[in-house]
Amino acid sequence: GQQVMQIPQYQHVQEGEDFTTYCNSSTTLSNIQWYKQRPGGHPVFLIQLVKSGEVKKQKRLTFQFGEAKKNSSLHITATQTTDVGTYFCAGQNNAGKSTFGDGTTLTVKP
Amino acid sequence: KAGVTQTPRYLIKTRGQQVTLSCSPISGHRSVSWYQQTPGQGLQFLFEYFSETQRNKGNFPGRFSGRQFSNSRSEMNVSTLELGDSALYLCASSAITDTQYFGPGTRLTVL
């Protein structure tokens, strides 16, 4: 079945440093979505990437979808304490089934 | 629009009991998915319902079941509870195959 691997599992950074999480699927995806879950909260949708090679930006966040539509990354520039949480990718196949990665938990030291 | 609501928010049960969790999706959303979240296992997909039909199913034992009603509200049932079933159960609604909007979850504790 479809598998989505996400690395790293944990990332500790100093405030102001950059952060990147990577997502790799075992199969070609129809689209990929990114979610953020704050401690004690529930996952909240950030963005969806659909096109091969697509790059989208949201302020300090940059999302990329690989050319083969099997991998993706989320990069945060100059992290802030408000960025703490767990970032999940979710790969969706042509049948509409989504598979979540295990998430990357980001902690930011002020 | 109101968001996804889940009831109850917290639940404590004992081994062997059964439990029913409820999810009301965002108005107009016809797809409802259920996930189990535990600290060591991340988000595990349980099943997805669309227009009262189960469309996708994860790798969970038959003790986990669900259904969806004509108004798109969904219920999830777990029978013969085990200690390992303690988790946060999240429901997510979406319009066809689209962005998933998660509810606050039901935290189930099995003693």
Interface residues (C-beta under 8 A of the other chain):
Chain A: Q33 Y35 G41 H42 P43 V44 F45 Q48 F88 A90 Q92 A95 G96 K97 S98 T99 F100 G101 D102 G103
Chain B: S33 Y35 Q41 G42 L43 F45 E48 R55 N56 L90 A92 I96 T97 D98 T99 Q100 Y101 F102 G103 P104 G105
